[in-house]
C-alpha cells in the first residue's frame, strides 16, 4: 500500500475535527476559531464558513444522507446545519458543559452527543427532541459512536472507561477499560470490533459481542486522540499528540505506516467513504489530505 500526500489545507486556528460527507465530495472541519468550514474533498478548495457557535467547535458529523451537518462546541450546544447552503436549522441546548463529540445513528434518526458534563444525550435528529440522558460516566465524555446496525452506542471518557449502551432506551450494556482517559471510540464497519484510543498511548481492539480485549496496538509515544476504521474494515488509522498518524492492519495489529507531516498534535482522523482518502486535523492549524493506493 502506498500513501501520497495530496493537499495541505491551511487554517487560521487549530483543527479539532474533520468529517467527509457520505458521497465523499465534501470535507467538513471544526476549529478553535468557533467556525465550521466546508472544503471540496478532491482538491481541498474552500467552499463555505458556517458561523454561529460562540466557542471552539470540537466535533463535526454529516447525517447518513448528507443533508445535515452537525457540530458540537465548547459553547455547550449542538448545531444542525443544512449542508447544501450552510443554513442553521436548529440549536440543541441542554448540556451544561462543553460538547466534545457527536454522532448520527446509521439511519439518521438519532443524534448522540457526549459532553464534559459527564453525560451522553440522545436526540431525535429531525426535530431536536431530547430522548434520553445516559448517566454513568464519572468523568468527561470525550467520544461517542454508533454501531453500524444502530443498536449500540459507545462512549469514551476521562474516567478511563468505554461504555456500551443500548441505543433504543439508553440501558448500560457493558463497561470496558483503559489505564488513562479514553479519547476516541470507533466501531468496525461490520460491527464486530470496537477500537478505543487513550491517554495511555495505546489503541485497544475489543470484540463487541462479549467485550473481550483482542489486541493492544502500541507505538504511539503520547495520547491517542482519534481512531477510525477504513470503510472495508481492513485498516485502522490513529492520530496522536505525538504529531503522527499511524495506519495499522486490523487483522494482526501490524503497523503499516507512520505519517509525520504534522508539526503538532493530531486531533482527528477520518477516511473518505471510498477509503481512498485520509484526512487529519491538527493543533498545527492544518488539515492534511492523503491518498491511499
C-alpha atoms as a printed R data frame, in Angstrom:
    type eleno elety resid chain resno       x       y      z
1   ATOM     1    CA   UNK     A     1   0.000   0.000  0.000
2   ATOM     2    CA   UNK     A     2   1.289   3.436 -0.994
3   ATOM     3    CA   UNK     A     3   0.328   6.694  0.676
4   ATOM     4    CA   UNK     A     4   0.689  10.021 -1.088
5   ATOM     5    CA   UNK     A     5   0.207  13.422  0.496
6   ATOM     6    CA   UNK     A     6  -2.330  15.233 -1.689
7   ATOM     7    CA   UNK     A     7  -3.042  18.597 -0.084
8   ATOM     8    CA   UNK     A     8  -2.354  20.727  2.952
9   ATOM     9    CA   UNK     A     9  -5.281  22.927  3.961
10  ATOM    10    CA   UNK     A    10  -4.042  25.932  5.921
11  ATOM    11    CA   UNK     A    11  -6.241  27.159  8.759
12  ATOM    12    CA   UNK     A    12  -6.241  30.268 10.967
13  ATOM    13    CA   UNK     A    13  -6.621  28.138 14.118
14  ATOM    14    CA   UNK     A    14  -6.152  24.570 15.406
15  ATOM    15    CA   UNK     A    15  -8.420  21.996 13.711
16  ATOM    16    CA   UNK     A    16 -10.235  19.778 16.194
17  ATOM    17    CA   UNK     A    17 -12.429  17.665 13.935
18  ATOM    18    CA   UNK     A    18 -12.788  16.529 10.319
19  ATOM    19    CA   UNK     A    19 -15.529  14.554  8.559
20  ATOM    20    CA   UNK     A    20 -16.263  13.510  4.975
21  ATOM    21    CA   UNK     A    21 -19.759  13.749  3.509
22  ATOM    22    CA   UNK     A    22 -21.342  10.371  2.639
23  ATOM    23    CA   UNK     A    23 -20.764  10.956 -1.096
24  ATOM    24    CA   UNK     A    24 -17.116  11.823 -0.442
25  ATOM    25    CA   UNK     A    25 -17.382  15.200 -2.159
26  ATOM    26    CA   UNK     A    26 -17.176  17.449  0.912
27  ATOM    27    CA   UNK     A    27 -14.858  17.691  3.878
28  ATOM    28    CA   UNK     A    28 -16.074  19.497  6.988
29  ATOM    29    CA   UNK     A    29 -13.765  20.812  9.688
30  ATOM    30    CA   UNK     A    30 -14.366  22.236 13.146
31  ATOM    31    CA   UNK     A    31 -11.881  24.638 14.644
32  ATOM    32    CA   UNK     A    32 -10.716  26.656 17.606
33  ATOM    33    CA   UNK     A    33 -11.943  29.799 15.804
34  ATOM    34    CA   UNK     A    34 -15.603  28.821 16.561
35  ATOM    35    CA   UNK     A    35 -16.390  28.034 12.907
36  ATOM    36    CA   UNK     A    36 -17.219  25.047 10.761
37  ATOM    37    CA   UNK     A    37 -15.705  25.115  7.285
38  ATOM    38    CA   UNK     A    38 -16.580  23.138  4.190
39  ATOM    39    CA   UNK     A    39 -13.993  22.131  1.600
40  ATOM    40    CA   UNK     A    40 -14.060  20.211 -1.658
41  ATOM    41    CA   UNK     A    41 -12.513  16.905 -0.672
42  ATOM    42    CA   UNK     A    42 -10.917  16.125 -4.028
43  ATOM    43    CA   UNK     A    43  -8.640  19.157 -4.144
44  ATOM    44    CA   UNK     A    44  -9.011  20.992 -0.826
45  ATOM    45    CA   UNK     A    45 -10.788  24.020 -2.305
46  ATOM    46    CA   UNK     A    46 -12.504  26.168  0.335
47  ATOM    47    CA   UNK     A    47 -16.280  26.393 -0.144
48  ATOM    48    CA   UNK     A    48 -18.019  27.917  2.868
49  ATOM    49    CA   UNK     A    49 -17.754  29.019  6.511
50  ATOM    50    CA   UNK     A    50 -20.586  28.246  8.934
51  ATOM    51    CA   UNK     A    51 -20.741  30.790 11.743
52  ATOM    52    CA   UNK     A    52 -22.915  30.699 14.833
53  ATOM    53    CA   UNK     A    53 -21.057  28.890 17.573
54  ATOM    54    CA   UNK     A    54 -19.760  31.103 20.366
55  ATOM    55    CA   UNK     A    55 -16.706  28.980 21.153
56  ATOM    56    CA   UNK     A    56 -14.429  26.291 19.685
57  ATOM    57    CA   UNK     A    57 -16.012  23.565 17.528
58  ATOM    58    CA   UNK     A    58 -14.795  20.194 18.753
59  ATOM    59    CA   UNK     A    59 -16.766  17.772 16.599
60  ATOM    60    CA   UNK     A    60 -18.459  17.646 13.193
61  ATOM    61    CA   UNK     A    61 -20.548  14.891 11.613
62  ATOM    62    CA   UNK     A    62 -22.667  14.503  8.471
63  ATOM    63    CA   UNK     A    63 -26.041  12.796  8.553
64  ATOM    64    CA   UNK     A    64 -26.097   9.484  6.621
65  ATOM    65    CA   UNK     A    65 -27.928  11.067  3.680
66  ATOM    66    CA   UNK     A    66 -25.513  14.009  3.644
67  ATOM    67    CA   UNK     A    67 -28.253  16.606  4.010
68  ATOM    68    CA   UNK     A    68 -27.375  17.773  7.511
69  ATOM    69    CA   UNK     A    69 -24.089  18.682  9.135
70  ATOM    70    CA   UNK     A    70 -23.950  18.630 12.933
71  ATOM    71    CA   UNK     A    71 -21.378  20.407 15.090
72  ATOM    72    CA   UNK     A    72 -20.604  20.247 18.809
73  ATOM    73    CA   UNK     A    73 -18.919  23.076 20.658
74  ATOM    74    CA   UNK     A    74 -17.387  24.464 23.814
75  ATOM    75    CA   UNK     A    75 -20.430  26.754 23.888
76  ATOM    76    CA   UNK     A    76 -22.334  23.687 25.274
77  ATOM    77    CA   UNK     A    77 -24.539  23.369 22.183
78  ATOM    78    CA   UNK     A    78 -25.028  21.117 19.177
79  ATOM    79    CA   UNK     A    79 -25.954  22.899 15.959
80  ATOM    80    CA   UNK     A    80 -27.549  21.377 12.888
81  ATOM    81    CA   UNK     A    81 -26.815  22.974  9.528
82  ATOM    82    CA   UNK     A    82 -28.092  22.411  6.009
83  ATOM    83    CA   UNK     A    83 -25.048  21.001  4.253
84  ATOM    84    CA   UNK     A    84 -26.016  22.336  0.819
85  ATOM    85    CA   UNK     A    85 -26.123  26.022  1.744
86  ATOM    86    CA   UNK     A    86 -24.869  26.314  5.320
87  ATOM    87    CA   UNK     A    87 -28.191  27.496  6.753
88  ATOM    88    CA   UNK     A    88 -28.577  26.951 10.506
89  ATOM    89    CA   UNK     A    89 -31.523  24.611 11.040
90  ATOM    90    CA   UNK     A    90 -31.539  24.059 14.785
91  ATOM    91    CA   UNK     A    91 -29.586  24.554 18.003
92  ATOM    92    CA   UNK     A    92 -29.765  21.757 20.586
93  ATOM    93    CA   UNK     A    93 -29.380  23.039 24.132
94  ATOM    94    CA   UNK     A    94 -29.262  21.046 27.346
95  ATOM    95    CA   UNK     A    95 -25.668  20.107 28.034
96  ATOM    96    CA   UNK     A    96 -24.193  22.071 30.919
97  ATOM    97    CA   UNK     A    97 -20.592  21.864 29.742
98  ATOM    98    CA   UNK     A    98 -18.563  21.521 26.526
99  ATOM    99    CA   UNK     A    99 -19.908  19.186 23.826
100 ATOM   100    CA   UNK     A   100 -16.873  17.135 22.868
101 ATOM   101    CA   UNK     A   101 -18.290  14.585 20.410
102 ATOM   102    CA   UNK     A   102 -21.346  13.974 18.235
103 ATOM   103    CA   UNK     A   103 -22.530  11.093 16.052
104 ATOM   104    CA   UNK     A   104 -25.557  10.269 13.905
105 ATOM   105    CA   UNK     A   105 -27.157   6.842 14.032
106 ATOM   106    CA   UNK     A   106 -26.818   4.927 10.729
107 ATOM   107    CA   UNK     A   107 -30.476   5.543  9.839
108 ATOM   108    CA   UNK     A   108 -30.117   9.254 10.606
109 ATOM   109    CA   UNK     A   109 -32.951   9.213 13.137
110 ATOM   110    CA   UNK     A   110 -30.830   9.794 16.237
111 ATOM   111    CA   UNK     A   111 -28.011  12.120 17.173
112 ATOM   112    CA   UNK     A   112 -25.765  11.376 20.144
113 ATOM   113    CA   UNK     A   113 -23.691  13.994 21.950
114 ATOM   114    CA   UNK     A   114 -21.011  13.455 24.582
115 ATOM   115    CA   UNK     A   115 -20.121  16.246 26.984
116 ATOM   116    CA   UNK     A   116 -17.826  17.397 29.746
117 ATOM   117    CA   UNK     A   117 -20.977  17.355 31.918
118 ATOM   118    CA   UNK     A   118 -20.309  13.564 32.084
119 ATOM   119    CA   UNK     A   119 -23.461  12.635 30.156
120 ATOM   120    CA   UNK     A   120 -24.383  11.338 26.742
121 ATOM   121    CA   UNK     A   121 -27.563  12.745 25.282
122 ATOM   122    CA   UNK     A   122 -29.694  11.127 22.608
123 ATOM   123    CA   UNK     A   123 -31.707  13.479 20.427
124 ATOM   124    CA   UNK     A   124 -34.260  12.990 17.686
125 ATOM   125    CA   UNK     A   125 -32.395  14.395 14.707
126 ATOM   126    CA   UNK     A   126 -35.491  15.514 12.798
127 ATOM   127    CA   UNK     A   127 -36.850  17.898 15.429
128 ATOM   128    CA   UNK     A   128 -34.207  18.140 18.165
129 ATOM   129    CA   UNK     A   129 -36.304  16.419 20.838
130 ATOM   130    CA   UNK     A   130 -34.224  15.102 23.740
131 ATOM   131    CA   UNK     A   131 -34.976  11.380 24.103
132 ATOM   132    CA   UNK     A   132 -32.550  10.097 26.741
133 ATOM   133    CA   UNK     A   133 -29.780  11.273 29.050
134 ATOM   134    CA   UNK     A   134 -27.251   8.496 29.622
135 ATOM   135    CA   UNK     A   135 -25.605   8.787 33.029
136 ATOM   136    CA   UNK     A   136 -22.877   6.616 34.473
137 ATOM   137    CA   UNK     A   137 -19.564   8.082 33.432
138 ATOM   138    CA   UNK     A   138 -17.712   9.732 36.313
139 ATOM   139    CA   UNK     A   139 -15.590  11.925 34.037
140 ATOM   140    CA   UNK     A   140 -15.915  13.980 30.881
141 ATOM   141    CA   UNK     A   141 -17.389  12.119 27.896
142 ATOM   142    CA   UNK     A   142 -14.868  12.620 25.110
143 ATOM   143    CA   UNK     A   143 -16.170  10.424 22.269
144 ATOM   144    CA   UNK     A   144 -19.378   8.771 21.063
145 ATOM   145    CA   UNK     A   145 -20.040   6.347 18.197
146 ATOM   146    CA   UNK     A   146 -22.968   4.251 16.952
147 ATOM   147    CA   UNK     A   147 -22.600   0.643 15.858
148 ATOM   148    CA   UNK     A   148 -23.340   0.059 12.148
149 ATOM   149    CA   UNK     A   149 -26.708  -1.553 12.965
150 ATOM   150    CA   UNK     A   150 -27.647   1.407 15.158
151 ATOM   151    CA   UNK     A   151 -28.440  -0.788 18.150
152 ATOM   152    CA   UNK     A   152 -25.443   0.093 20.312
153 ATOM   153    CA   UNK     A   153 -23.819   3.369 21.310
154 ATOM   154    CA   UNK     A   154 -20.250   3.500 22.589
155 ATOM   155    CA   UNK     A   155 -18.813   6.317 24.701
156 ATOM   156    CA   UNK     A   156 -15.263   7.006 25.851
157 ATOM   157    CA   UNK     A   157 -14.478   9.060 28.923
158 ATOM   158    CA   UNK     A   158 -11.946  10.790 31.113
159 ATOM   159    CA   UNK     A   159 -12.890   8.136 33.713
160 ATOM   160    CA   UNK     A   160 -10.698   5.647 31.738
161 ATOM   161    CA   UNK     A   161 -13.683   3.599 30.537
162 ATOM   162    CA   UNK     A   162 -15.555   2.749 27.385
163 ATOM   163    CA   UNK     A   163 -19.250   2.175 27.953
164 ATOM   164    CA   UNK     A   164 -21.641   0.406 25.633
165 ATOM   165    CA   UNK     A   165 -25.288   1.454 25.781
166 ATOM   166    CA   UNK     A   166 -28.444   0.173 24.113
167 ATOM   167    CA   UNK     A   167 -29.451   2.955 21.752
168 ATOM   168    CA   UNK     A   168 -33.196   2.343 21.984
169 ATOM   169    CA   UNK     A   169 -33.536   3.043 25.693
170 ATOM   170    CA   UNK     A   170 -30.082   4.062 26.952
171 ATOM   171    CA   UNK     A   171 -29.553   0.966 29.106
172 ATOM   172    CA   UNK     A   172 -25.909   0.313 30.044
173 ATOM   173    CA   UNK     A   173 -24.736  -2.948 28.483
174 ATOM   174    CA   UNK     A   174 -21.034  -3.190 29.275
175 ATOM   175    CA   UNK     A   175 -18.041  -1.270 30.630
176 ATOM   176    CA   UNK     A   176 -14.514  -1.682 29.205
177 ATOM   177    CA   UNK     A   177 -11.314  -0.123 30.491
178 ATOM   178    CA   UNK     A   178  -8.021   1.627 29.756
179 ATOM   179    CA   UNK     A   179  -5.429   2.884 32.240
180 ATOM   180    CA   UNK     A   180  -5.955   6.527 31.221
181 ATOM   181    CA   UNK     A   181  -8.537   8.733 29.533
182 ATOM   182    CA   UNK     A   182 -10.408   7.241 26.571
183 ATOM   183    CA   UNK     A   183 -10.283   9.941 23.926
184 ATOM   184    CA   UNK     A   184 -11.831   8.184 20.937
185 ATOM   185    CA   UNK     A   185 -14.057   5.201 20.097
186 ATOM   186    CA   UNK     A   186 -14.987   3.702 16.718
187 ATOM   187    CA   UNK     A   187 -16.846   0.606 15.507
188 ATOM   188    CA   UNK     A   188 -15.588  -1.528 12.640
189 ATOM   189    CA   UNK     A   189 -17.845  -1.483  9.555
190 ATOM   190    CA   UNK     A   190 -19.141  -4.995 10.298
191 ATOM   191    CA   UNK     A   191 -19.896  -4.019 13.899
192 ATOM   192    CA   UNK     A   192 -17.868  -6.859 15.383
193 ATOM   193    CA   UNK     A   193 -14.961  -4.767 16.691
194 ATOM   194    CA   UNK     A   194 -14.633  -1.611 18.731
195 ATOM   195    CA   UNK     A   195 -11.440   0.432 18.740
196 ATOM   196    CA   UNK     A   196 -10.544   2.841 21.517
197 ATOM   197    CA   UNK     A   197  -7.718   5.373 21.699
198 ATOM   198    CA   UNK     A   198  -6.405   6.524 25.039
199 ATOM   199    CA   UNK     A   199  -4.137   8.750 27.045
200 ATOM   200    CA   UNK     A   200  -2.273   5.553 27.940
201 ATOM   201    CA   UNK     A   201  -0.753   5.846 24.406
202 ATOM   202    CA   UNK     A   202  -2.429   2.655 23.145
203 ATOM   203    CA   UNK     A   203  -5.203   1.668 20.783
204 ATOM   204    CA   UNK     A   204  -7.269  -1.266 22.019
205 ATOM   205    CA   UNK     A   205  -9.404  -3.565 19.909
206 ATOM   206    CA   UNK     A   206 -12.391  -5.158 21.610
207 ATOM   207    CA   UNK     A   207 -14.889  -7.796 20.495
208 ATOM   208    CA   UNK     A   208 -18.279  -6.128 20.770
209 ATOM   209    CA   UNK     A   209 -20.254  -9.331 21.384
210 ATOM   210    CA   UNK     A   210 -18.639 -10.094 24.738
211 ATOM   211    CA   UNK     A   211 -16.273  -7.198 25.475
212 ATOM   212    CA   UNK     A   212 -13.145  -9.336 25.144
213 ATOM   213    CA   UNK     A   213  -9.898  -7.430 24.640
214 ATOM   214    CA   UNK     A   214  -8.442  -8.821 21.418
215 ATOM   215    CA   UNK     A   215  -5.376  -6.694 20.812
216 ATOM   216    CA   UNK     A   216  -3.383  -3.735 22.107
217 ATOM   217    CA   UNK     A   217  -1.715  -1.605 19.421
218 ATOM   218    CA   UNK     A   218   1.413   0.023 20.785
219 ATOM   219    CA   UNK     A   219   3.733   2.503 19.106
220 ATOM   220    CA   UNK     A   220   2.386   5.986 19.768
221 ATOM   221    CA   UNK     A   221   4.522   7.932 22.213
222 ATOM   222    CA   UNK     A   222   1.727  10.184 23.505
223 ATOM   223    CA   UNK     A   223  -2.071  10.314 23.905
224 ATOM   224    CA   UNK     A   224  -4.101   8.756 21.078
225 ATOM   225    CA   UNK     A   225  -6.686  11.425 20.223
226 ATOM   226    CA   UNK     A   226  -8.572   9.745 17.382
227 ATOM   227    CA   UNK     A   227  -9.219   6.304 15.897
228 ATOM   228    CA   UNK     A   228 -11.147   5.324 12.773
229 ATOM   229    CA   UNK     A   229 -11.612   2.182 10.678
230 ATOM   230    CA   UNK     A   230 -11.307   2.226  6.905
231 ATOM   231    CA   UNK     A   231 -14.623   1.539  5.133
232 ATOM   232    CA   UNK     A   232 -13.551  -2.021  4.258
233 ATOM   233    CA   UNK     A   233 -12.526  -2.660  7.862
234 ATOM   234    CA   UNK     A   234  -9.011  -3.754  6.969
235 ATOM   235    CA   UNK     A   235  -7.170  -0.674  8.232
236 ATOM   236    CA   UNK     A   236  -7.271   1.404 11.380
237 ATOM   237    CA   UNK     A   237  -5.948   4.963 11.453
238 ATOM   238    CA   UNK     A   238  -4.949   6.677 14.683
239 ATOM   239    CA   UNK     A   239  -3.965  10.275 15.369
240 ATOM   240    CA   UNK     A   240  -1.903  11.235 18.378
241 ATOM   241    CA   UNK     A   241  -0.408  14.027 20.411
242 ATOM   242    CA   UNK     A   242   2.951  12.602 19.249
243 ATOM   243    CA   UNK     A   243   2.185  14.523 15.995
244 ATOM   244    CA   UNK     A   244   1.787  11.351 13.901
245 ATOM   245    CA   UNK     A   245  -0.948   9.486 12.096
246 ATOM   246    CA   UNK     A   246  -0.446   5.733 12.152
247 ATOM   247    CA   UNK     A   247  -2.037   3.107  9.937
248 ATOM   248    CA   UNK     A   248  -2.474  -0.393 11.314
249 ATOM   249    CA   UNK     A   249  -3.613  -3.676  9.761
250 ATOM   250    CA   UNK     A   250  -6.655  -4.722 11.770
251 ATOM   251    CA   UNK     A   251  -6.285  -8.478 11.263
252 ATOM   252    CA   UNK     A   252  -2.991  -8.740 13.145
253 ATOM   253    CA   UNK     A   253  -2.236  -5.268 14.523
254 ATOM   254    CA   UNK     A   254   0.792  -4.693 12.293
255 ATOM   255    CA   UNK     A   255   1.889  -1.059 11.994
256 ATOM   256    CA   UNK     A   256   1.936  -0.323  8.246
257 ATOM   257    CA   UNK     A   257   2.694   3.390  8.003
258 ATOM   258    CA   UNK     A   258   3.598   6.347 10.196
259 ATOM   259    CA   UNK     A   259   2.715   9.747  8.710
260 ATOM   260    CA   UNK     A   260   4.820  12.529 10.174
261 ATOM   261    CA   UNK     A   261   3.760  15.615  8.208
262 ATOM   262    CA   UNK     A   262   2.090  17.394 11.131
263 ATOM   263    CA   UNK     A   263   4.124  19.617 13.430
264 ATOM   264    CA   UNK     A   264   1.767  19.478 16.422
265 ATOM   265    CA   UNK     A   265  -0.858  17.220 17.989
266 ATOM   266    CA   UNK     A   266  -3.069  15.270 15.568
267 ATOM   267    CA   UNK     A   267  -6.559  15.658 16.981
268 ATOM   268    CA   UNK     A   268  -8.798  13.869 14.468
269 ATOM   269    CA   UNK     A   269  -8.598  11.455 11.547
270 ATOM   270    CA   UNK     A   270 -11.241  10.405  9.006
271 ATOM   271    CA   UNK     A   271 -11.453   8.148  5.948
272 ATOM   272    CA   UNK     A   272 -13.427   9.097  2.855
273 ATOM   273    CA   UNK     A   273 -16.376   6.750  2.160
274 ATOM   274    CA   UNK     A   274 -14.473   5.002 -0.669
275 ATOM   275    CA   UNK     A   275 -11.417   4.543  1.558
276 ATOM   276    CA   UNK     A   276  -9.101   6.273 -0.899
277 ATOM   277    CA   UNK     A   277  -8.568   9.466  1.106
278 ATOM   278    CA   UNK     A   278  -7.492  10.050  4.690
279 ATOM   279    CA   UNK     A   279  -7.854  13.430  6.371
280 ATOM   280    CA   UNK     A   280  -6.139  14.540  9.567
281 ATOM   281    CA   UNK     A   281  -6.762  17.693 11.580
282 ATOM   282    CA   UNK     A   282  -4.144  19.113 13.890
283 ATOM   283    CA   UNK     A   283  -3.195  21.655 16.500
284 ATOM   284    CA   UNK     A   284  -0.690  22.895 13.863
285 ATOM   285    CA   UNK     A   285  -3.609  24.684 12.099
286 ATOM   286    CA   UNK     A   286  -3.672  22.379  9.072
287 ATOM   287    CA   UNK     A   287  -5.739  19.603  7.593
288 ATOM   288    CA   UNK     A   288  -3.645  17.072  5.689
289 ATOM   289    CA   UNK     A   289  -5.238  15.050  2.899
290 ATOM   290    CA   UNK     A   290  -3.625  11.745  1.966
291 ATOM   291    CA   UNK     A   291  -4.330   9.356 -0.908
292 ATOM   292    CA   UNK     A   292  -4.146   5.616 -0.256
293 ATOM   293    CA   UNK     A   293  -3.354   3.203 -3.095
